[in-house]
Amino acid sequence: MTRIGFLYTRLRAEEKYLLEELEKRPNVELVRVKDDGHFFDISRIPEPVDVLFERSVSYSRGVYISKIYEANGVKVVNTPQVAERCGDKYVTSQILVQNGIPTPRVLMAFDEESALAAVDAMGYPCVLKPVVGSWGRLLAKVENRYDAESFIEHKAALGVNHQVFYIQEYVDKPGRDIRAFVVGEEPIAAIYRTSENWITNTARGGIATNCPLTPELSDICRRTAQAVGGGLLAIDV
């Protein structure tokens, strides 16, 4: 009998589907682990498990709790190392650049004046993003110098976490992008995310439709998965 821990914040549709499948397995004992409402002892885990599936909504909770389980001998999916590589946009971009994988140009700055200079150097339009964040939140398309001054001043006022300025080249896509899904290092499916807005995330209203896995798409997904360390991955193209 394999004991599988399931770390979660709340049960969204995806978590419910995963739990339904796990509960069908006769050789699996499921242990649900909530990521809030209690504390964790770093020298031991609450209940012994063989594997932990990490499904926290919070990036930081997921990483730290995964590290506790991994340090106590539990295999974690995804590993905290992969989560850190994929959860921090700077780290992800640096890995892609180092591995020769095509990715938008990125400039980093750590004060308002340097951030303005970086935006000017990148050219307009460009995109300001938080280094940690998901679901298309707190993104800004910077169209001109006035926008840059306003957005950068606003970000600086949000606190120290937003004073790391990640400035990315704007990619003029045809009203859609691609999200591909990888298991281990093997692409298994892909969707188009279509929106009239420049932000195509489905969490922000983007419409998902099937996208064929072409050899070119599969190749870039494999290379990306290998670069970050594999796992259960969603790759935006």
DRENDO-1510 file (C-alpha; in Angstrom, 1 decimal, always signed):
<recs>
REC; n; res; u; v; w
REC; 1; MET; +0.0; +0.0; +0.0 .
REC; 2; THR; +1.4; +3.4; -1.0 .
REC; 3; ARG; +0.5; +6.3; +1.2 .
REC; 4; ILE; +0.1; +9.5; -0.8 .
REC; 5; GLY; -0.1; +12.9; +0.8 .
REC; 6; PHE; -2.2; +15.5; -0.9 .
REC; 7; LEU; -1.2; +19.1; +0.1 .
REC; 8; TYR; -3.8; +21.7; -0.7 .
REC; 9; THR; -5.3; +25.0; +0.2 .
REC; 10; ARG; -8.8; +24.5; -1.1 .
REC; 11; LEU; -10.4; +22.0; -3.4 .
REC; 12; ARG; -10.8; +23.5; -6.8 .
REC; 13; ALA; -11.9; +21.5; -9.8 .
REC; 14; GLU; -8.4; +20.2; -10.6 .
REC; 15; GLU; -7.9; +19.0; -7.0 .
REC; 16; LYS; -11.2; +17.3; -7.0 .
REC; 17; TYR; -10.4; +15.5; -10.2 .
REC; 18; LEU; -7.0; +14.4; -8.8 .
REC; 19; LEU; -8.6; +13.1; -5.6 .
REC; 20; GLU; -11.3; +11.2; -7.5 .
REC; 21; GLU; -8.6; +9.4; -9.5 .
REC; 22; LEU; -6.4; +8.7; -6.5 .
REC; 23; GLU; -9.4; +7.3; -4.5 .
REC; 24; LYS; -10.1; +4.8; -7.3 .
REC; 25; ARG; -6.6; +3.2; -6.8 .
REC; 26; PRO; -7.0; +0.1; -4.6 .
REC; 27; ASN; -3.3; +0.2; -3.7 .
REC; 28; VAL; -3.3; +3.8; -2.6 .
REC; 29; GLU; -4.0; +5.2; +0.9 .
REC; 30; LEU; -4.8; +8.9; +0.6 .
REC; 31; VAL; -3.7; +11.4; +3.3 .
REC; 32; ARG; -5.0; +14.9; +3.0 .
REC; 33; VAL; -2.7; +17.7; +4.2 .
REC; 34; LYS; -4.2; +21.2; +4.6 .
REC; 35; ASP; -1.5; +23.9; +4.2 .
REC; 36; ASP; -3.1; +26.2; +6.8 .
REC; 37; GLY; -4.8; +26.0; +10.2 .
REC; 38; HIS; -1.9; +24.2; +11.9 .
REC; 39; PHE; +1.8; +24.3; +12.3 .
REC; 40; PHE; +4.6; +22.0; +10.9 .
REC; 41; ASP; +7.5; +20.6; +12.9 .
REC; 42; ILE; +10.5; +20.7; +10.6 .
REC; 43; SER; +12.0; +17.6; +12.2 .
REC; 44; ARG; +9.1; +15.3; +11.4 .
REC; 45; ILE; +5.9; +15.1; +9.3 .
REC; 46; PRO; +2.4; +14.9; +10.8 .
REC; 47; GLU; +1.7; +11.5; +9.2 .
REC; 48; PRO; +4.0; +9.2; +7.4 .
REC; 49; VAL; +3.6; +9.2; +3.6 .
REC; 50; ASP; +5.6; +7.9; +0.7 .
REC; 51; VAL; +4.8; +10.7; -1.8 .
REC; 52; LEU; +3.4; +14.2; -1.4 .
REC; 53; PHE; +1.5; +15.9; -4.2 .
REC; 54; GLU; +1.9; +19.6; -3.8 .
REC; 55; ARG; -1.3; +21.5; -4.8 .
REC; 56; SER; -1.1; +24.7; -2.6 .
REC; 57; VAL; -2.5; +27.9; -4.0 .
REC; 58; SER; +0.2; +29.8; -2.2 .
REC; 59; TYR; +3.7; +29.5; -3.9 .
REC; 60; SER; +5.5; +30.2; -0.6 .
REC; 61; ARG; +3.5; +27.7; +1.4 .
REC; 62; GLY; +3.9; +25.0; -1.2 .
REC; 63; VAL; +7.7; +25.5; -1.4 .
REC; 64; TYR; +8.3; +25.5; +2.4 .
REC; 65; ILE; +6.0; +22.6; +3.2 .
REC; 66; SER; +7.5; +20.6; +0.3 .
REC; 67; LYS; +11.0; +21.3; +1.7 .
REC; 68; ILE; +9.9; +20.0; +5.1 .
REC; 69; TYR; +8.5; +16.8; +3.6 .
REC; 70; GLU; +11.5; +16.3; +1.3 .
REC; 71; ALA; +14.0; +16.8; +4.2 .
REC; 72; ASN; +12.1; +14.1; +6.1 .
REC; 73; GLY; +12.6; +11.6; +3.3 .
REC; 74; VAL; +9.4; +12.0; +1.3 .
REC; 75; LYS; +9.4; +12.3; -2.5 .
REC; 76; VAL; +7.5; +15.4; -3.5 .
REC; 77; VAL; +5.8; +16.2; -6.8 .
REC; 78; ASN; +6.8; +18.7; -8.0 .
REC; 79; THR; +10.0; +18.9; -6.1 .
REC; 80; PRO; +10.6; +22.2; -4.2 .
REC; 81; GLN; +13.6; +22.8; -6.5 .
REC; 82; VAL; +11.4; +22.7; -9.6 .
REC; 83; ALA; +8.8; +24.8; -7.9 .
REC; 84; GLU; +11.4; +27.5; -7.1 .
REC; 85; ARG; +12.7; +27.4; -10.7 .
REC; 86; CYS; +9.3; +27.8; -12.1 .
REC; 87; GLY; +7.7; +30.1; -9.5 .
REC; 88; ASP; +10.3; +32.9; -9.7 .
REC; 89; LYS; +10.1; +34.6; -13.2 .
REC; 90; TYR; +13.7; +35.8; -12.9 .
REC; 91; VAL; +15.0; +32.3; -12.1 .
REC; 92; THR; +12.9; +30.8; -15.0 .
REC; 93; SER; +14.1; +33.3; -17.5 .
REC; 94; GLN; +17.7; +32.9; -16.5 .
REC; 95; ILE; +17.5; +29.1; -16.9 .
REC; 96; LEU; +15.9; +29.5; -20.3 .
REC; 97; VAL; +18.6; +31.9; -21.5 .
REC; 98; GLN; +21.4; +29.7; -20.2 .
REC; 99; ASN; +20.0; +26.7; -22.0 .
REC; 100; GLY; +19.5; +28.5; -25.3 .
REC; 101; ILE; +15.7; +28.3; -25.2 .
REC; 102; PRO; +13.9; +31.1; -27.0 .
REC; 103; THR; +12.4; +33.5; -24.4 .
REC; 104; PRO; +11.5; +37.2; -24.3 .
REC; 105; ARG; +14.3; +39.6; -23.4 .
REC; 106; VAL; +14.3; +40.5; -19.7 .
REC; 107; LEU; +15.8; +43.5; -17.8 .
REC; 108; MET; +16.0; +43.6; -14.0 .
REC; 109; ALA; +16.2; +46.7; -11.8 .
REC; 110; PHE; +16.1; +47.4; -8.1 .
REC; 111; ASP; +15.2; +51.0; -7.7 .
REC; 112; GLU; +12.7; +53.4; -9.4 .
REC; 113; GLU; +15.3; +55.4; -11.4 .
REC; 114; SER; +17.0; +52.3; -12.8 .
REC; 115; ALA; +13.6; +50.7; -13.6 .
REC; 116; LEU; +12.7; +53.8; -15.7 .
REC; 117; ALA; +16.0; +53.6; -17.5 .
REC; 118; ALA; +15.4; +49.8; -18.1 .
REC; 119; VAL; +12.0; +50.5; -19.6 .
REC; 120; ASP; +13.4; +53.1; -21.9 .
REC; 121; ALA; +16.2; +50.8; -22.9 .
REC; 122; MET; +13.7; +47.9; -23.6 .
REC; 123; GLY; +11.4; +50.2; -25.7 .
REC; 124; TYR; +7.7; +50.6; -25.8 .
REC; 125; PRO; +5.5; +48.7; -25.3 .
REC; 126; CYS; +7.0; +46.4; -22.7 .
REC; 127; VAL; +5.6; +44.5; -19.7 .
REC; 128; LEU; +6.1; +44.9; -16.0 .
REC; 129; LYS; +5.5; +41.8; -14.0 .
REC; 130; PRO; +6.0; +40.7; -10.3 .
REC; 131; VAL; +8.8; +38.2; -10.1 .
REC; 132; VAL; +6.5; +35.9; -8.1 .
REC; 133; GLY; +2.8; +35.7; -9.1 .
REC; 134; SER; +0.4; +33.8; -11.3 .
REC; 135; TRP; -3.1; +34.0; -12.9 .
REC; 136; GLY; -2.1; +37.1; -14.8 .
REC; 137; ARG; -2.3; +39.3; -11.8 .
REC; 138; LEU; -0.5; +42.7; -11.3 .
REC; 139; LEU; +0.8; +42.8; -14.9 .
REC; 140; ALA; +1.2; +46.1; -16.6 .
REC; 141; LYS; +1.6; +46.8; -20.3 .
REC; 142; VAL; +3.8; +49.9; -20.5 .
REC; 143; GLU; +2.9; +51.9; -23.6 .
REC; 144; ASN; +4.9; +55.1; -23.0 .
REC; 145; ARG; +7.0; +57.1; -20.5 .
REC; 146; TYR; +4.0; +58.4; -18.6 .
REC; 147; ASP; +2.8; +54.8; -18.1 .
REC; 148; ALA; +6.2; +53.8; -17.0 .
REC; 149; GLU; +6.5; +56.5; -14.3 .
REC; 150; SER; +3.0; +55.8; -13.0 .
REC; 151; PHE; +3.3; +52.0; -12.9 .
REC; 152; ILE; +6.8; +52.0; -11.4 .
REC; 153; GLU; +5.8; +54.6; -8.7 .
REC; 154; HIS; +2.7; +52.4; -7.9 .
REC; 155; LYS; +4.8; +49.2; -7.6 .
REC; 156; ALA; +7.4; +50.9; -5.4 .
REC; 157; ALA; +4.6; +51.9; -3.0 .
REC; 158; LEU; +3.4; +48.3; -2.7 .
REC; 159; GLY; +6.3; +47.3; -0.6 .
REC; 160; VAL; +9.7; +45.7; -0.7 .
REC; 161; ASN; +8.6; +42.6; -2.7 .
REC; 162; HIS; +7.5; +44.8; -5.6 .
REC; 163; GLN; +10.8; +46.8; -5.6 .
REC; 164; VAL; +12.4; +44.0; -7.7 .
REC; 165; PHE; +11.5; +45.3; -11.2 .
REC; 166; TYR; +11.1; +42.6; -13.8 .
REC; 167; ILE; +10.8; +44.2; -17.2 .
REC; 168; GLN; +10.0; +41.9; -20.1 .
REC; 169; GLU; +9.9; +42.4; -23.9 .
REC; 170; TYR; +6.3; +42.6; -25.2 .
REC; 171; VAL; +5.4; +39.8; -27.6 .
REC; 172; ASP; +2.7; +40.9; -30.1 .
REC; 173; LYS; +0.8; +37.6; -30.4 .
REC; 174; PRO; -2.2; +37.0; -32.7 .
REC; 175; GLY; -4.8; +37.2; -29.9 .
REC; 176; ARG; -3.8; +34.0; -28.4 .
REC; 177; ASP; -0.9; +32.0; -26.9 .
REC; 178; ILE; -0.2; +28.4; -26.2 .
REC; 179; ARG; -0.1; +26.5; -22.9 .
REC; 180; ALA; +1.4; +23.0; -23.2 .
REC; 181; PHE; +1.4; +20.4; -20.5 .
REC; 182; VAL; +4.3; +18.1; -19.7 .
REC; 183; VAL; +4.6; +15.0; -17.6 .
REC; 184; GLY; +8.2; +14.2; -16.7 .
REC; 185; GLU; +9.8; +15.5; -19.8 .
REC; 186; GLU; +7.1; +14.4; -22.3 .
REC; 187; PRO; +4.5; +16.8; -23.7 .
REC; 188; ILE; +1.0; +15.3; -23.4 .
REC; 189; ALA; -1.4; +18.1; -24.5 .
REC; 190; ALA; -1.7; +21.7; -25.4 .
REC; 191; ILE; -4.3; +24.4; -25.6 .
REC; 192; TYR; -4.7; +27.8; -27.3 .
REC; 193; ARG; -5.7; +30.6; -24.9 .
REC; 194; THR; -7.6; +33.2; -26.8 .
REC; 195; SER; -8.6; +36.7; -25.6 .
REC; 196; GLU; -9.3; +40.1; -27.0 .
REC; 197; ASN; -7.2; +41.4; -24.1 .
REC; 198; TRP; -3.4; +41.2; -24.3 .
REC; 199; ILE; -3.5; +39.0; -21.2 .
REC; 200; THR; -4.7; +35.6; -22.3 .
REC; 201; ASN; -4.7; +33.7; -19.0 .
REC; 202; THR; -7.8; +31.6; -18.6 .
REC; 203; ALA; -8.1; +33.0; -15.0 .
REC; 204; ARG; -8.5; +36.4; -16.7 .
REC; 205; GLY; -11.2; +35.3; -19.2 .
REC; 206; GLY; -9.1; +33.6; -21.9 .
REC; 207; ILE; -10.9; +30.9; -23.8 .
REC; 208; ALA; -9.2; +27.5; -24.1 .
REC; 209; THR; -9.3; +25.4; -27.3 .
REC; 210; ASN; -7.4; +22.4; -28.4 .
REC; 211; CYS; -3.9; +23.0; -29.9 .
REC; 212; PRO; -2.1; +20.2; -31.8 .
REC; 213; LEU; +1.3; +19.1; -30.5 .
REC; 214; THR; +3.5; +19.7; -33.4 .
REC; 215; PRO; +7.1; +18.5; -33.5 .
REC; 216; GLU; +8.4; +22.1; -33.0 .
REC; 217; LEU; +6.2; +22.6; -30.0 .
REC; 218; SER; +7.0; +19.2; -28.5 .
REC; 219; ASP; +10.7; +19.9; -28.9 .
REC; 220; ILE; +10.7; +23.3; -27.1 .
REC; 221; CYS; +8.6; +21.8; -24.3 .
REC; 222; ARG; +11.0; +18.9; -23.8 .
REC; 223; ARG; +14.0; +21.2; -23.8 .
REC; 224; THR; +12.3; +23.5; -21.3 .
REC; 225; ALA; +11.2; +20.6; -19.0 .
REC; 226; GLN; +14.8; +19.2; -19.0 .
REC; 227; ALA; +16.1; +22.7; -18.2 .
REC; 228; VAL; +14.0; +23.1; -15.1 .
REC; 229; GLY; +14.2; +19.6; -13.8 .
REC; 230; GLY; +11.1; +17.9; -15.1 .
REC; 231; GLY; +7.8; +17.2; -13.2 .
REC; 232; LEU; +4.2; +18.1; -13.9 .
REC; 233; LEU; +4.6; +21.3; -15.9 .
REC; 234; ALA; +2.6; +23.9; -17.7 .
REC; 235; ILE; +4.7; +25.7; -20.3 .
REC; 236; ASP; +3.5; +29.0; -22.0 .
REC; 237; VAL; +4.6; +29.5; -25.5 .
</recs>
